[in-house]
Every structure is written in structure tokens, then in C-alpha cells.
């Protein structure tokens, strides 16, 4: 199974967009699955369903940090590389999805009863969220080479 398929499979198992992305890639960088799922729990729905940055995006940013990020060694080049790769991700995701902001992608705020009703009635989980998870994984596959 490819990592793209793995991320989609996790999403269909009721993990959030952030969890699906982060937990698929984190074990490849030394973080175990359970910890990856726990760390990324609060990032779904634009951070705890607040409609901010899409969880598939924040999950991807954390993956990029695991691969390229600055650790205790404080290597300035690592920070710059991380920022550069995140900016590439941002531009590609935004071009494909029109935004990196959850409530803009969905056209509703899922942190309200009305927004959640709209989300469910219009099947946005399948119509929008699945695509965002898939697209995030596709971009990561390209950028993590």
C-alpha cells in the first residue's frame, strides 16, 4: 500500500485529516504510530474544528519538520530548509484547493451546529476532505524525495 493510500485508509477509519497524514509519515522518521496519532489529534478541522489551517496541511507541516526540522543542534540551515519546503507545500496545496484554510475550503464553519449540518448535508467529508488528505499526501510524496 502506498503512503497516499495509507493516509486515505486512516482517514476512512475515522481519524482526522491531520492524524491521517501525520501518522502515516511519522513512523518513517522515528515516531511511533500511537504517539503520532495522539500528537496530531487536536489539529483536525482547522485546529479542533475551529476552521483555521486545514488539518491535512498542519499534519504535513509536522511531517516536513520531522524530516528537515531544526532540533537541539540548532542548525540554522535546517530551519531555513524546513521553511522553504513548507512554503513549497503551501503554494502547491493552495493552488490545488483554493485555500489552506479549512472553513474556506469547506464553505462552512464546522465548529457551529449550522456549519456541521451544512457539512453533513452536502457530504463535504467525501467531496472535500478526502481530496485534501489525498492531495496533501501527493504533495508530501513529491517534496520528501
Short mmCIF file of the C-alpha atoms (twelve columns), coordinates in Angstrom:
data_MODEL
# 
_entry.id   MODEL 
# 
loop_
_atom_site.group_PDB 
_atom_site.id 
_atom_site.type_symbol 
_atom_site.label_atom_id 
_atom_site.label_alt_id 
_atom_site.label_comp_id 
_atom_site.label_asym_id 
_atom_site.label_seq_id 
_atom_site.Cartn_x 
_atom_site.Cartn_y 
_atom_site.Cartn_z 
_atom_site.pdbx_PDB_model_num 
ATOM 1   C CA . UNK A 1   0.000   0.000  0.000  1 
ATOM 2   C CA . UNK A 2   1.391   3.432  -0.901 1 
ATOM 3   C CA . UNK A 3   1.580   6.152  1.728  1 
ATOM 4   C CA . UNK A 4   -1.139  8.044  -0.155 1 
ATOM 5   C CA . UNK A 5   -3.419  5.003  0.133  1 
ATOM 6   C CA . UNK A 6   -2.405  4.551  3.780  1 
ATOM 7   C CA . UNK A 7   -3.354  8.145  4.624  1 
ATOM 8   C CA . UNK A 8   -6.718  7.738  2.879  1 
ATOM 9   C CA . UNK A 9   -7.306  4.442  4.664  1 
ATOM 10  C CA . UNK A 10  -6.652  6.068  8.063  1 
ATOM 11  C CA . UNK A 11  -8.999  8.903  7.192  1 
ATOM 12  C CA . UNK A 12  -11.717 6.403  6.327  1 
ATOM 13  C CA . UNK A 13  -11.067 4.716  9.713  1 
ATOM 14  C CA . UNK A 14  -12.364 7.908  11.372 1 
ATOM 15  C CA . UNK A 15  -9.029  9.543  12.137 1 
ATOM 16  C CA . UNK A 16  -8.894  13.264 11.402 1 
ATOM 17  C CA . UNK A 17  -7.210  14.751 8.350  1 
ATOM 18  C CA . UNK A 18  -4.215  15.795 10.471 1 
ATOM 19  C CA . UNK A 19  -3.942  12.393 12.135 1 
ATOM 20  C CA . UNK A 20  -4.233  10.594 8.807  1 
ATOM 21  C CA . UNK A 21  -1.340  12.491 7.278  1 
ATOM 22  C CA . UNK A 22  0.951   12.762 10.290 1 
ATOM 23  C CA . UNK A 23  0.543   9.175  11.481 1 
ATOM 24  C CA . UNK A 24  1.211   7.806  8.001  1 
ATOM 25  C CA . UNK A 25  4.586   9.525  7.696  1 
ATOM 26  C CA . UNK A 26  5.804   9.955  11.297 1 
ATOM 27  C CA . UNK A 27  6.884   6.306  11.773 1 
ATOM 28  C CA . UNK A 28  9.261   6.738  8.809  1 
ATOM 29  C CA . UNK A 29  11.031  9.412  10.864 1 
ATOM 30  C CA . UNK A 30  11.242  7.545  14.184 1 
ATOM 31  C CA . UNK A 31  7.952   8.420  15.874 1 
ATOM 32  C CA . UNK A 32  5.665   5.519  16.732 1 
ATOM 33  C CA . UNK A 33  2.123   5.334  15.387 1 
ATOM 34  C CA . UNK A 34  0.294   5.793  18.693 1 
ATOM 35  C CA . UNK A 35  2.296   8.899  19.638 1 
ATOM 36  C CA . UNK A 36  1.832   10.343 16.155 1 
ATOM 37  C CA . UNK A 37  -1.933  9.860  16.413 1 
ATOM 38  C CA . UNK A 38  -2.017  11.445 19.872 1 
ATOM 39  C CA . UNK A 39  0.166   14.430 18.907 1 
ATOM 40  C CA . UNK A 40  -1.966  15.247 15.871 1 
ATOM 41  C CA . UNK A 41  -5.389  14.695 17.482 1 
ATOM 42  C CA . UNK A 42  -6.177  18.370 18.095 1 
ATOM 43  C CA . UNK A 43  -5.300  19.602 14.605 1 
ATOM 44  C CA . UNK A 44  -8.304  18.226 12.683 1 
ATOM 45  C CA . UNK A 45  -10.970 20.549 11.284 1 
ATOM 46  C CA . UNK A 46  -8.649  23.518 11.175 1 
ATOM 47  C CA . UNK A 47  -7.423  23.024 14.754 1 
ATOM 48  C CA . UNK A 48  -10.123 21.468 16.940 1 
ATOM 49  C CA . UNK A 49  -12.792 22.194 14.307 1 
ATOM 50  C CA . UNK A 50  -12.158 25.946 14.510 1 
ATOM 51  C CA . UNK A 51  -11.829 26.261 10.724 1 
ATOM 52  C CA . UNK A 52  -8.228  27.515 10.710 1 
ATOM 53  C CA . UNK A 53  -5.448  25.890 8.723  1 
ATOM 54  C CA . UNK A 54  -6.638  22.564 7.262  1 
ATOM 55  C CA . UNK A 55  -5.528  19.585 9.338  1 
ATOM 56  C CA . UNK A 56  -4.088  17.852 6.273  1 
ATOM 57  C CA . UNK A 57  -1.843  20.912 5.930  1 
ATOM 58  C CA . UNK A 58  -0.781  21.088 9.586  1 
ATOM 59  C CA . UNK A 59  -0.173  17.345 9.595  1 
ATOM 60  C CA . UNK A 60  2.024   17.802 6.534  1 
ATOM 61  C CA . UNK A 61  3.925   20.671 8.134  1 
ATOM 62  C CA . UNK A 62  4.717   18.442 11.116 1 
ATOM 63  C CA . UNK A 63  5.956   15.717 8.767  1 
ATOM 64  C CA . UNK A 64  8.175   18.215 6.969  1 
ATOM 65  C CA . UNK A 65  9.522   19.280 10.369 1 
ATOM 66  C CA . UNK A 66  10.327  15.676 11.247 1 
ATOM 67  C CA . UNK A 67  12.327  15.278 8.061  1 
ATOM 68  C CA . UNK A 68  14.044  18.639 7.731  1 
ATOM 69  C CA . UNK A 69  13.499  20.476 11.035 1 
ATOM 70  C CA . UNK A 70  15.926  22.102 13.421 1 
ATOM 71  C CA . UNK A 71  16.476  20.096 16.586 1 
ATOM 72  C CA . UNK A 72  18.620  20.629 19.667 1 
ATOM 73  C CA . UNK A 73  21.654  21.119 17.428 1 
ATOM 74  C CA . UNK A 74  20.090  24.461 16.396 1 
ATOM 75  C CA . UNK A 75  21.234  24.173 12.784 1 
ATOM 76  C CA . UNK A 76  20.040  27.369 11.090 1 
ATOM 77  C CA . UNK A 77  20.210  25.651 7.687  1 
ATOM 78  C CA . UNK A 78  17.679  23.065 8.884  1 
ATOM 79  C CA . UNK A 79  15.235  25.798 9.870  1 
ATOM 80  C CA . UNK A 80  15.630  27.510 6.511  1 
ATOM 81  C CA . UNK A 81  15.201  24.231 4.633  1 
ATOM 82  C CA . UNK A 82  12.040  23.496 6.646  1 
ATOM 83  C CA . UNK A 83  10.596  26.921 5.849  1 
ATOM 84  C CA . UNK A 84  11.460  26.532 2.174  1 
ATOM 85  C CA . UNK A 85  9.790   23.105 1.894  1 
ATOM 86  C CA . UNK A 86  6.731   24.274 3.871  1 
ATOM 87  C CA . UNK A 87  6.377   27.269 1.544  1 
ATOM 88  C CA . UNK A 88  6.503   24.926 -1.454 1 
ATOM 89  C CA . UNK A 89  3.853   22.731 0.149  1 
ATOM 90  C CA . UNK A 90  1.691   25.773 0.960  1 
ATOM 91  C CA . UNK A 91  1.810   27.075 -2.620 1 
ATOM 92  C CA . UNK A 92  1.011   23.696 -4.185 1 
ATOM 93  C CA . UNK A 93  -1.836  22.911 -1.775 1 
ATOM 94  C CA . UNK A 94  -3.367  26.370 -2.084 1 
ATOM 95  C CA . UNK A 95  -3.210  26.240 -5.879 1 
ATOM 96  C CA . UNK A 96  -4.985  22.856 -5.927 1 
ATOM 97  C CA . UNK A 97  -7.590  23.583 -3.206 1 
ATOM 98  C CA . UNK A 98  -8.077  27.353 -3.426 1 
ATOM 99  C CA . UNK A 99  -7.009  27.887 0.187  1 
ATOM 100 C CA . UNK A 100 -5.228  26.276 3.135  1 
ATOM 101 C CA . UNK A 101 -7.993  27.455 5.483  1 
ATOM 102 C CA . UNK A 102 -10.486 24.736 6.437  1 
ATOM 103 C CA . UNK A 103 -13.624 26.883 6.544  1 
ATOM 104 C CA . UNK A 104 -12.740 28.457 3.184  1 
ATOM 105 C CA . UNK A 105 -12.186 25.045 1.583  1 
ATOM 106 C CA . UNK A 106 -15.442 23.716 3.047  1 
ATOM 107 C CA . UNK A 107 -17.527 26.866 2.675  1 
ATOM 108 C CA . UNK A 108 -18.758 26.493 6.251  1 
ATOM 109 C CA . UNK A 109 -17.590 26.590 9.848  1 
ATOM 110 C CA . UNK A 110 -17.839 23.086 11.298 1 
ATOM 111 C CA . UNK A 111 -17.463 24.469 14.820 1 
ATOM 112 C CA . UNK A 112 -21.098 25.605 14.700 1 
ATOM 113 C CA . UNK A 113 -24.242 23.477 14.591 1 
ATOM 114 C CA . UNK A 114 -25.316 25.171 11.347 1 
ATOM 115 C CA . UNK A 115 -21.905 24.621 9.785  1 
ATOM 116 C CA . UNK A 116 -21.835 20.965 10.806 1 
ATOM 117 C CA . UNK A 117 -25.335 20.470 9.387  1 
ATOM 118 C CA . UNK A 118 -24.221 22.034 6.088  1 
ATOM 119 C CA . UNK A 119 -21.076 19.882 6.124  1 
ATOM 120 C CA . UNK A 120 -23.089 16.680 6.629  1 
ATOM 121 C CA . UNK A 121 -25.962 17.549 4.272  1 
ATOM 122 C CA . UNK A 122 -23.532 18.341 1.455  1 
ATOM 123 C CA . UNK A 123 -21.303 15.303 2.086  1 
ATOM 124 C CA . UNK A 124 -18.227 17.530 2.360  1 
ATOM 125 C CA . UNK A 125 -16.224 14.830 4.107  1 
ATOM 126 C CA . UNK A 126 -16.238 12.873 0.834  1 
ATOM 127 C CA . UNK A 127 -16.384 15.831 -1.547 1 
ATOM 128 C CA . UNK A 128 -13.683 17.999 0.031  1 
ATOM 129 C CA . UNK A 129 -11.830 16.401 2.940  1 
ATOM 130 C CA . UNK A 130 -10.884 13.169 1.201  1 
ATOM 131 C CA . UNK A 131 -9.428  15.216 -1.652 1 
ATOM 132 C CA . UNK A 132 -7.438  17.395 0.778  1 
ATOM 133 C CA . UNK A 133 -5.930  14.354 2.503  1 
ATOM 134 C CA . UNK A 134 -5.061  12.775 -0.841 1 
ATOM 135 C CA . UNK A 135 -3.623  15.997 -2.226 1 
ATOM 136 C CA . UNK A 136 -1.545  16.628 0.906  1 
ATOM 137 C CA . UNK A 137 -0.076  13.120 0.702  1 
ATOM 138 C CA . UNK A 138 0.637   13.546 -3.012 1 
ATOM 139 C CA . UNK A 139 2.492   16.802 -2.369 1 
ATOM 140 C CA . UNK A 140 4.439   15.244 0.507  1 
ATOM 141 C CA . UNK A 141 5.466   12.346 -1.721 1 
ATOM 142 C CA . UNK A 142 6.902   14.867 -4.160 1 
ATOM 143 C CA . UNK A 143 8.611   17.092 -1.582 1 
ATOM 144 C CA . UNK A 144 10.083  14.381 0.636  1 
ATOM 145 C CA . UNK A 145 12.104  12.814 -2.189 1 
# 
